[in-house]
Structures are given as C-alpha cells and as structure tokens.
Amino acid sequence: MSKKNILLKIFIPIVIGLGVIIVMFCDEYKPGTWSQINFTPTLILGIVLAWIFMVGRDFGLMWRFRIMTDRRLTWWQALRVTMMCEFASAMTPSSVGGSAVGMIFLNREGVEMGRATTLMLSTIFLDELLFVIICPIALFLFPIDELFRNFNMWGLNLQWLCWIIYGAIALWTLLLYWGIFVKPQVIRNIIVSVFRWRILRRWLDKITIVADNIVKTSSDIGVKPLNWWIKAFCATITSWMSRFMVVNALLLAFTPLGNQILILCRQFVLWLVLMVCPTPGGSGVSEELFINYYSDVFSSNIVDALSVAIIIALFWRIITYYVYLLVGIFMLPSFLSATRKNNNN
C-alpha cells in the first residue's frame, strides 16, 4: 500500500468523526458552556486517569501477546504489534478490526504465519468470551430501562439491537472454540479449499504450509496448562476494563456524582454496537452514540448536559482513537524497516 493510500485511509475516519462532532456542536452546543467548566483538581485528575487507563489498556494487550507467544516477543515487539493492530483498527470498520491483520504483524516479528493466525484467533476468542460473560452481569446489575434508556440506533431499539449482536457474538465464540480446540482440521481444509480456486492457486503451496501450521499450533495451544489461559484471560480483562474506564475517568472529572458502575456497564452496551459498525474505527457512530447515550449522566443544573457530552466525546475519541492514528503514522515506517531487517536475517 502506497503512502498516499495510507494517508487517504487515515483522512477518511478523521473527517467522519470530526464531522459528527462539528455537526453536533453547531446543532446542540450552547455558547458559554466551556466557560462554565472549572478546571478543578478533580477534573484534572480525571483527565490524567483517562490517559493512565489507556496506557493500561495497551499494557494488557502487550502482556497478552507476551503470554501467548510464550515470551518469544520482547516488550518492545509486543508494543509494536499492539500499536500496529490499533492503527489497523482505526482505519478499518469495527467489524473487521486490527485482529484481522494482526497475524501479519506477528509474522513480521518472526512468528510463523500459521502460528500467528492461530494466536490471533485465540485472542479474538478471549475478547468475545469476555463479552459473553460480562454482558449478562451488566443486565443483572441494572434495570433494562436504566441500562438501555429506551434508546434507538439505526431505527432499532438499542436493547433488541444488543441482544441480536450478543447472540451473534455468543455463536461466533462457540465456533471459534470449536475451530481452535475441537476441529482445527476443518479450518485447515476450508483455507486449502479456498486457495484451490484458479485465481488463488498460485499461493496454494505456501497456504497449505500455513494451514498445516494452524493445526499444529492449535494442538499445542489445546494442551496449554490452565494457568496459561488464566493469565491470558487476565490480560484480556486488564485491556478491556482499562479501555472502558477511560470513560469512567472522564465522566468522573465532569460529573463526580455519576453512578460509575452504570457508566462502566454502559460501555459494554456501547461496544456491542461498535463491534458491527461499518465505518472505519467506528467514526461518526461512536461519537453520536456516546453523546446521546451518556448525556443523562451529567448534572444539567450546572452546565448544559448535551453540550458537555459533546466536549467529553471529543476528549474520549482523542485519547482512545486519534492518538493511535497519529502513533501509527510515525511507527509504520520504522516497523516495516525493522521487521524487514529481521526477516532478512
């Protein structure tokens, strides 16, 4: 991919995301709202905590890469893979995500492609498993009206939309478990069959080797001790909870009296929707959903609730999204250069 195409793919989600923020500012923002916000120690602490939680999120992903490669990756290599996966996620629809190309980044760090593919499928399995477990807990903790707010998204009631997505995730998790631990040979046969098509046949020999390695790696992963999986799942929890608590920190800064458990549980609902978002990195959809979904949390007797929600949404996306686009731009050349040298050696 040329530098021009990469810059174009970066430019598109930025325009979409900031475009939604600008439209919301023009339609809903009340002049003078910013001047009513006092930069108290609590507000500053909340913003600092938001950045700390985002670092914790990246640490969780790095830790998981280290665990799942049996420490074959150094911390620096794990950081590079993490940043490049997030960079890819920021430029692709949320339904695709960085995990879809994560095996390429692992392979460039010296992990065999077959093993890298299985490892990325395993990380996806752990991510989905976390949602399968946590979402029912969120439903148990709060009434449906309080959790979903009778909110509509894409013409559908948010509650029913989330149930549909949750069902799909549960089914996908079951299929991943079956493919990784029970019948990896089926995945191997599907891949090889696809590459027997005439248009792809030139890569059949190489893909067959990759597919065979997937089966071998799946067998190796299947006999990993329980402690190995517990550590990997703990890293997954660390990553996702840190990501979610960025919002807790930001809302704590602006509305200290908000129900922090409810705010956290709503993040699972929000990310369920973003998992099927068709725009790059959830641009546009995430901003609008955040602004309208969380506006009731703010104390409207201090400042205009919707206006403050717009400001917080901008902070949230800068910390959790735009930073990765910026980091990716700077890391991509050195990543390609360093991994090319490793491959040559």
C-alpha angles and dihedrals in degrees: 000000000000124000089246092056092047092052090048091052089050093047095053099061091042090055092046095047098043090042091061091047091050093048090050090048091052095046105034111014115106116213113245095032092113092051089056092058111096117208095226124169088259092056093047091046090051093053091047090049090051090059091045091052090050089053087050089054092055091045089055092053092046091048090051093051089051092050096045094048090048089245092302088132118067118227089258092052090047089051091051093050091047094050093046092049090051090046089053091047090053091055099042134060113278089242088063102037132169093290089072090068098025092103088063091056092046090049091052087056090057102269113135111254095238092051091043090053093051092046092052091048087052092052090050088050091053092048093050092043090057091056092046089055101038103043095066088050090055090050090050094051099052138033114259093244091053094046099043100024091212084280123171125216125182089350092304130107107257092229094056092041090055092047090053092049092044091053091050091049092049090051092046090050090052091050091049091051090049093047096045102038108019111030111011087150088070091058089049092052093047092052093047091046092053092051091051087074110110095244091055100033095103089071095044097105094050093043091050089058090049091048091050089051089052090058092046093048091047089055090050093048092046091063096046112127119258090248089062092055093044091055092048091049091047088054088050091051090048091053099046097040091049089051091051094045091060085078091046090054094048094047090045087057094054103028111023092177095061120119100258095193091054090047089052094047091050088059089066089053092047093049092047087062093043091053089073097035111134097207125088109276090348090290114178095006095063094049095048093043093049094048095050098034097052101033091098091061094070125090100245093192089071102044136345106291099214093046091053090047088057091052092048091048089057091050090047095052093045091054099039103031122010092050090061092052089053094045091046092054091055097039099046098076094046091043092054092044095048095045092046089057090049091051092049091052 
